[in-house]
Amino acid sequence: MKNLFFIFLYLLNNILFAQTQIDTSYTIQSAYKKEIKKFPSMEIVQKSPRKEVTQLKEVVYKSVNHRELHLDAYFKNQKSLQPAIVILHPGGWKSGNKSQMETFAQEMASKGYACFNIEYRLSPEAKYPAAIFDVKNAIRYIRANATKFNVDSTKIAVLGCSSGGQMAALVGTTNGNSNFEEKDENTKTSSNVQAIIDIDGILAFKHPESKEGEVAAFWLGGNEEEKPIVWQQASPLSHINNKIPPILFINSQFERFHAGRDDMIDILKKNGIYYEVQNIQNSPHSFWFFNPWFDETIKYTTQFLDKIFK
């Protein structure tokens, strides 16, 4: 009887979580409906599973407060080890989910990169920096289990789109920064990455080009006036030094989504850090979900990682 009671509490907790803490406002379909009038020829990229790609879905990489966080892995079964890409979905830090990047992961896995779509805690559930801690935990998990996923643990890139791009840049620019590691986490396995790919994600929250408001404030626990230090700390631009890894920027024409990029590039140049900028003109913000821009995004990503890792 006691066991049944605990099972009931567990199920109730999951139901309450689903009802109160999951924001489903951002989907591929909602992005399509928002942009189709401006770009009438755009098409949603259809899922195309690759026979040569192994899939391991809903792998638990972390448990926090009885909450399990999962990742989906896509990799080739081959003798040689593969570089890895940790992929962070978009959604304004409050919505979206890892499955939205499945087609992207399948395509990159077919090109010899083990891909990991990461579930991380969104702002309705946990404020910054919880999601950053989650991603760094996932990187450590992948590195510790590199053999299972056929991964070369010395070659891990972090990639994100929109809000995920901001997070990817922050994860990569804080390599080795203990302030971005959970205090109770076993950090014997490194969370460092060797490359960053920021797809239309901001580099600075407080910037002349930035238009971040309520959505950012909700994630950061307050607006710019209430949390000025947090807004600065969460900006990748605040953490540039001569030790950060190579970075690729893939951007739409909308300046607000690459706020701080040019400032970062000036610092990268001074420190001799390799970078690339690829601009995808005449496209919606969420171009990576749609044709004709999906293939272009894959091409730029592959060329950059081939140069860095292969």
C-alpha positions in Angstrom: 0.0 0.0 0.0 2.8 2.4 0.9 4.5 1.7 -2.5 1.3 2.5 -4.3 1.1 5.8 -2.4 4.6 6.8 -3.5 3.9 5.8 -7.1 0.8 8.0 -7.0 2.9 11.0 -5.7 5.4 10.4 -8.4 2.8 10.4 -11.1 1.0 13.4 -9.6 4.3 15.3 -9.5 4.9 14.6 -13.2 1.3 15.7 -14.1 1.7 18.9 -12.2 5.0 19.6 -13.9 3.6 19.0 -17.3 0.6 21.3 -16.6 2.5 24.2 -15.0 6.0 24.2 -16.2 6.0 23.2 -19.9 5.7 26.0 -22.4 4.7 24.7 -25.9 4.4 28.0 -27.6 7.5 27.6 -29.8 7.3 24.9 -32.4 8.5 24.4 -35.9 4.9 24.7 -37.1 4.4 28.0 -35.1 7.6 29.4 -36.7 6.4 28.4 -40.1 3.0 30.1 -39.6 4.7 33.2 -38.5 6.9 33.5 -41.5 5.1 31.9 -44.5 3.5 35.1 -45.7 6.9 36.9 -45.9 8.6 33.8 -47.4 5.9 32.0 -49.5 8.4 29.5 -51.0 9.7 28.2 -47.7 9.1 24.6 -46.7 9.6 22.7 -43.5 12.5 20.2 -43.8 11.1 16.7 -43.5 12.6 14.1 -41.2 14.9 11.7 -43.1 16.3 9.0 -40.9 19.6 7.7 -42.1 20.2 3.9 -42.1 23.8 4.4 -41.2 23.0 6.4 -38.2 22.3 4.8 -34.8 19.8 6.5 -32.6 19.7 6.3 -28.8 16.8 8.3 -27.5 15.8 9.5 -24.0 19.2 8.7 -22.4 19.2 10.1 -18.9 22.3 12.2 -18.3 21.3 13.9 -15.1 18.8 13.9 -12.3 18.0 17.0 -10.2 15.3 17.2 -7.6 13.8 13.9 -8.8 13.6 15.3 -12.3 15.4 13.4 -15.0 17.0 15.2 -17.9 17.5 13.4 -21.2 19.5 13.5 -24.4 19.0 11.9 -27.8 22.2 10.6 -29.5 22.8 10.1 -33.2 26.1 8.5 -34.4 27.6 6.2 -36.9 28.8 2.7 -35.9 32.3 2.7 -37.3 35.8 1.8 -36.1 37.1 5.4 -36.0 36.0 7.7 -33.2 33.9 10.7 -34.3 33.9 14.4 -33.1 30.8 15.3 -31.2 28.3 18.1 -31.5 26.1 19.0 -28.5 23.0 20.7 -29.9 20.8 23.2 -28.0 17.3 23.9 -29.3 15.8 27.4 -29.7 12.7 28.8 -27.9 13.5 31.9 -26.0 14.9 30.0 -23.0 11.2 29.2 -22.1 9.9 26.9 -24.8 11.0 24.4 -27.5 12.4 20.9 -27.0 15.3 18.7 -28.2 13.3 16.8 -30.8 13.0 20.0 -32.9 16.7 19.5 -33.9 16.4 15.8 -34.9 16.6 16.4 -38.6 19.6 18.6 -38.1 21.3 16.0 -35.9 20.5 13.2 -38.4 22.1 15.1 -41.3 25.2 16.0 -39.3 25.6 12.5 -38.0 25.5 11.1 -41.5 28.5 13.4 -42.2 30.6 11.7 -39.4 29.7 13.8 -36.3 28.1 12.2 -33.3 25.2 14.5 -32.4 23.5 14.9 -29.0 20.2 16.9 -28.7 20.0 18.1 -25.2 17.1 18.6 -22.9 17.7 21.4 -20.5 15.6 23.1 -17.9 13.6 26.0 -19.3 12.8 29.3 -17.5 9.3 28.2 -16.3 11.0 25.5 -14.4 14.4 27.0 -13.4 16.1 30.3 -13.9 19.5 31.1 -15.2 22.1 29.6 -14.8 20.4 26.2 -14.3 20.2 25.5 -18.1 24.0 26.3 -18.5 24.7 23.9 -15.6 22.6 21.3 -17.4 24.5 21.6 -20.7 27.9 21.4 -19.0 26.6 18.3 -17.2 25.6 16.8 -20.5 29.1 17.5 -22.0 30.7 15.7 -19.0 28.3 12.8 -19.4 29.1 12.5 -23.1 32.8 12.7 -22.4 32.6 10.1 -19.6 30.7 7.8 -21.9 32.6 8.5 -25.1 33.1 4.8 -25.9 29.4 4.1 -25.7 28.7 6.8 -28.3 31.8 6.2 -30.4 33.0 9.8 -29.6 36.5 11.3 -29.7 36.3 13.0 -26.3 39.0 15.5 -27.4 36.8 16.9 -30.1 33.5 18.3 -28.8 31.6 21.2 -30.3 28.6 23.0 -28.8 26.0 24.3 -31.3 22.8 26.2 -30.6 20.1 28.1 -32.5 18.6 31.5 -31.3 18.4 31.3 -27.5 20.3 28.0 -27.8 23.0 29.9 -29.8 23.4 32.3 -26.9 23.7 29.4 -24.5 26.2 27.6 -26.8 28.4 30.7 -26.9 28.2 31.1 -23.1 29.1 27.5 -22.5 32.0 27.7 -24.9 33.4 31.0 -23.7 33.3 29.9 -20.0 35.5 26.8 -20.5 37.2 26.2 -17.2 35.3 28.9 -15.4 34.3 27.5 -12.0 31.5 30.0 -11.6 29.6 28.2 -14.3 30.0 24.7 -12.7 27.5 23.4 -10.1 29.2 23.3 -6.7 28.1 19.8 -5.9 29.0 18.4 -9.3 31.9 16.0 -9.8 34.1 17.9 -12.2 36.8 15.3 -12.7 35.5 15.0 -16.2 35.9 18.2 -18.2 32.9 20.2 -19.6 35.2 22.1 -21.9 34.4 22.3 -25.6 36.8 22.7 -28.6 34.5 24.6 -30.9 31.4 26.9 -30.8 28.7 27.3 -33.4 26.3 30.1 -32.7 23.3 30.2 -35.1 21.6 33.6 -34.7 22.0 33.8 -31.0 22.8 37.0 -29.2 26.3 37.7 -27.7 25.2 40.5 -25.3 21.9 41.2 -23.5 22.7 44.9 -22.9 23.8 46.2 -26.3 22.7 48.9 -28.9 21.6 46.1 -31.2 19.9 44.0 -28.6 16.1 44.1 -28.1 15.8 41.5 -25.4 13.0 42.3 -22.9 10.5 40.2 -20.9 11.5 36.8 -22.2 15.2 37.4 -21.3 14.2 38.9 -18.0 12.0 35.9 -17.1 15.0 33.6 -17.7 17.5 35.9 -15.9 15.3 36.4 -12.9 14.7 40.1 -13.4 15.0 43.0 -15.9 18.2 44.8 -16.7 17.7 47.4 -13.9 16.9 44.7 -11.3 19.7 42.3 -12.3 22.5 44.3 -14.1 25.3 41.9 -13.0 23.4 38.8 -14.1 22.6 40.4 -17.5 26.3 41.1 -18.0 27.4 37.7 -16.7 25.0 35.8 -19.0 26.4 37.6 -22.0 29.1 35.6 -23.8 30.8 38.9 -24.9 31.7 39.4 -21.2 33.9 36.2 -21.2 36.1 36.5 -24.2 39.8 35.8 -23.6 42.7 34.2 -25.5 41.7 30.7 -24.5 38.3 30.3 -26.0 37.9 27.8 -28.9 37.2 28.6 -32.5 33.7 30.0 -33.2 31.4 30.0 -36.2 28.6 32.6 -36.5 25.7 31.7 -38.8 23.3 34.7 -39.0 20.1 35.9 -40.6 19.9 39.6 -41.7 18.3 40.6 -38.4 20.8 42.6 -36.3 19.0 42.0 -33.0 19.9 38.3 -33.2 23.6 38.8 -33.4 23.9 41.7 -30.9 27.5 41.9 -29.8 28.9 39.8 -32.5 31.0 42.5 -34.1 32.4 43.5 -30.7 33.3 39.9 -30.1 35.0 39.6 -33.4 37.2 42.6 -32.6 38.4 40.8 -29.5 38.8 37.5 -31.3 41.1 39.2 -33.8 43.2 40.7 -31.1 43.6 37.3 -29.4 44.3 35.4 -32.6 41.2 33.2 -32.1 39.9 31.6 -35.3 36.4 32.5 -36.3 34.1 32.4 -39.3 31.0 34.5 -40.2 28.3 33.2 -42.6 25.3 35.4 -43.3 22.2 33.9 -44.7 20.4 36.7 -46.5 16.7 37.0 -47.2 15.7 34.4 -44.6 13.5 34.2 -41.5 15.1 34.1 -38.1 14.4 30.3 -37.7 15.9 29.6 -41.1 17.6 26.3 -39.9 14.2 24.6 -39.8 13.3 25.3 -43.4 14.3 24.9 -47.1 16.0 26.5 -48.9 18.2 27.5 -46.0 18.6 24.2 -44.2 21.2 22.8 -46.6 23.2 26.0 -46.5 23.3 25.9 -42.7 24.5 22.3 -42.8 27.1 23.2 -45.4 28.6 26.0 -43.3 28.5 23.9 -40.2 30.2 20.9 -41.8 32.9 23.0 -43.5 33.8 24.7 -40.3 34.0 21.5 -38.2 35.9 19.7 -40.9 38.5 22.5 -40.8 38.7 22.4 -37.0 38.5 18.7 -36.3 39.4 16.8 -39.4 
